[in-house]
């Protein structure tokens, strides 16, 4: 039996394939676990907020729902990681062999057709122009495909406007705000960084309502929520409102002078149940910000390494 001999490029390809499998498996597993935890935590927040509105402090059903959501999203973790790490490999190898033999055959024919030493200067310039144009076409095609991939990861463009205004209508004082939430509590408590909100506060009712639309991480589904807040203070310069849960509380300020909306939150550990599920020293903050900057930052993070390398030559 003839011994299988591999050249240096085939050995490099095998090593790179093994590294791809290991890296992709670990990366996909971590992404699935993070997405499952983020969704379960956000689902728990929505459930507990609903219970609070109903004046029901029994959160056992919310805790059970959180565990079910966590198990549901993690159910096929190994299968999905295996598909992501193994399925592309045969196509990668096939693509490499196709390009290798195509360019090899093209190069052999090109060397016979184009005798560089005998070519006049103008023809050399034209040949270089053609090769350069062909290279740019290939590069542009690669960027188009990579952009489609990034679009699948960040499918929604957010508005760049942050609006805060106050007006009187039919003897009623109303304060509005809109924008995208940023801060270190967004991922855990607001479902996703890709989200946008509109807030409306009515003085006579001492209530604010927030309509929020968001796209969960690793998903193309558009979700929406309506949150009700209690107004704690209303002056000519600001409106303060709060979101009080069994285990944490959040306080927001709509500044009508600087046209900014910000918030802070913290765990309160009011009972033994909260002490088991939260940490009293954990705090977070929010700011209503320019949504396009959030979109662009997430888009930059979603770029594959090859796209980063190519765009680095153009200063991106």
N, C-alpha and C positions, 0 to 999 in steps of 0.2 A: 504494500500500500504506500502510495506516494505521500511523503510528509508535506503537510500544509505549511507553506512559507509565506509570511506576511512582509510586505515592504514597510518602510518607515511611516508612510502616510496612512496606511491601513492600521498600524499600531496606534498612531496618534488618534485616528478616528475612533478606535475601540475605547481608548482611555477617555476621550471626550464624551463618548456615549455613556460610559459608566458614571462620569461626573455629572452629566445631564440628568441621569436617572436619580442619583442620590440627591442632588440639589433640588430638582423639581419635586420629588417626593416630599422632602422636608418642607419646602416652601409652600406647596399646595396644602399639606396637612396643617401647617400653621395658619394659613389663610382661612381654611375651612373652620378651624377651631375658633379663630378670632371672630369670624362672621357669625358663627353659632352663638358665641358668648354675647356679642354686641346685640344681636337680634333678641336673644333671651332676656337680656337686661332691659332692653327697650320695651319688650312685651310686658315685662314685670312692672315697669314704670307706668305704662298705659293702664294696666289692670289695677294697680294700686291707686292711681289718680281717680279712676272710675269708682273704686270702693270708697275713696275719701268723699267724693261728691255725694255718694249715697249714704254717708255717715256710717259706714261699716268698717270697723277697724280689724276685722278678721281677714288676714291676708294669706291664710293657708291655701285658698284656691289659687291665688296668684303665684304662690311659691310652687304649687303643683304644675301650673301651666308653664312656668319658667323651665322646670325640669323636663316637661314634655317637649317644649320647643327646642331645648338644648339637645335632647336625644334625637329629635326629628332631623335637625340640621346636621348632626354628626353621624347619622345612621350609615351613610354610604361614604364615609370619609376615606377609608382605605381604597375602596373601589375607584372613587374619583381621582385620588392621588395616583393610583396605578395607571389609570387611563391617560392622565395628563403627562406622566413621565415615560410611558412605554409606547403609546400609540403614535406619536409623531416620529419616532426613530426610523421605522422603515421608509417613511416618506423623505426624511432628511437624507438617508443613505442613497435612495433612488435619485433624488434631486442632485446630489453631489456627483454621482456617476454620470448622469445625463450631461451636466455642465462640463465635467472633465473630458468626456469623449467628444462633446460638441466643440469645445475650444481647442482640443488637441487636433481634431480633424481640420478645423478651420485654420489653425496655425500652420499646419503642414501645407494646405492648399494656398494659404496666404504667402508663405515663403516662396512657393513656386511662381506665384502670380506677380508678387511685388518684389522686385530686385532693387533694394534700397540704394545701393551704390551707383546704379545706372540711371536712377530717376532724376529728372531735372528739378530745380529748386521749387518751382511753382507746384509741381505735382507732389513733392514731399509735403509742402504746406497744406495742400488739399487733403492728402492722406491723413496727416496728423489731425486736421479739422474733422474728418469723418470719424476717425477712431475716438476722438474726444467727445463728439456728439453722441456716438453709440454708448460710450461710458456714462454720459449724463442721462441718457434714456433709461439705461439699466438702473442707475442710481435713483432716478425719479420713480420708476416702477416699484422699487423696493420701498421707498418712502410712502408711496400710496398704500401699499399693502400694510405697512406698519401703522399708518394713520388709521386705517380701518380697525386694526386691533385696539388701538388706544381709544377710539370712539366706542368700542364695545365695553370698555372698562369705565369710561366717563361719558355716558350717553346724552347728558343734558348740559346745555350752556345756561349759566345763571346770569341774571341781570346785574349790571354794574351800578344800579341806582340804590341809594340808601335815603329813604324819605321819612321825615318826621314833621308833622304839622298839627296844629290845633285850630279849631274854628267853632263858631256857634251856629247852630241851625235850629230854628223854631224854638228859641229859648233853651236849647240843650247844648251843653259844652261837650265837644267830642275831640279826642286826640287820636291820631293815627300814626303808624310807623310801619315800614316795610324794609326788608333786606334779608341777608343771610347770616345766620348765627355762626360765630367763631369763638374759640376759647378751648380750654382744656377739659371741659365737660361735655362737649358736643357729641363725640363719638358714643359715649356711654348713655347719655340721657336724651339725645335728639335723633337717634336712629342712623344718621349719616351726616357726613360733611357736605354732601351734595343736597342741599335743601334751601327752601325759601319760605319766608313767613310774612304775613300781614297781620298787624295788631290793631284792634279798634277798642278804645276805652270810652265809656259813657259816664259822665260825672253823676247824674241823678241815680244811676243804678249802682254806682261804686263797683263796677265790674269791667274787666277787660277780656276780650276774646282774641285768641290767636288762631288763625287758619294757617296750617303748615303743610307744605307738600315736599316730599323727599324721595330720593332713590336710594334704597338700602345698599350697603357695600356688596359688591359682587353680584349685582342684580340689575335688570333693566326695568323692573316694575316700579311704577309711580304710585306711591302711597300718600295718604293724607290724614291729618288729624285736626280736631278742633279742641283747643284747650281753654278752660275758663279760669280767670284769675280774680282774686279779691283785691280791690283797690284799698290801700292803707293810708294814702295821703294824696291830696290833689291841691296843687297851688298854681299860681300863674306861671311859674317857672319849671315845674316838674310834676310828673305823675309817678307814684310808687305803687307797685302791685306785687302780690306774693303768690307762690304756689306751695302750699303746705301739705306734706305727706306724712304718713305715720312715722316713717324712719328718716326723713330728710325734709329740708325746707329751702325754698329759693326766693330771693327778693330781687325785683327788677326796678330799674329807674329809667323813666323816659324824660330826658332833659330837654325841655322846650326852648332853652336858650342856645345851647350848643348843638341841638338837633342830633343827639346821640342817645342810644339805648344800651344799657349794660345790666348785668345781673351777677349775683353771687349765690352760691349754694353750699350746703354743708349737711352732713349726717348728724342727726340729733340723738339717736340711741335712746328713745323715750322708754323702751321696755326691753325685756329679755330677748324677745324675738328680733328686735332691731340690732341688738348687740351681737347676735349670732350671724346676721346677714350683712352687716356694714361695719365701717370703721369711723369712730367718732372724730378722728383727726383729719379725715379726708374732706377737702374743700375743692370747689371748682368755680370757674367764672365764665361769663358770656359777654359778647359784644355783637351788636347788629352791624354787619360790615358789608363791604362791596362783594357781591356774589361772584363777579367775574374773576376777581383775584383768587378766590377759593377754587373755582372751576379750573383756572389755569394752573394753579399749584398742584391740584390732584391730577391733572393731565400730564404735567411734567413728571410726576412720580410714577405714572402708569406706563411711561415709555420703556420699551425693551432696550437692552444694553446696546444692540446694534443701532437702533435709532439715535440713542444718545451719542454714540461715537460719530455717526454721520453728521448729525446736526452740530456737533462741537466744532467741525471745520467751518461752519457758517456762523459761529459765535452764539449758538443757542445752547 
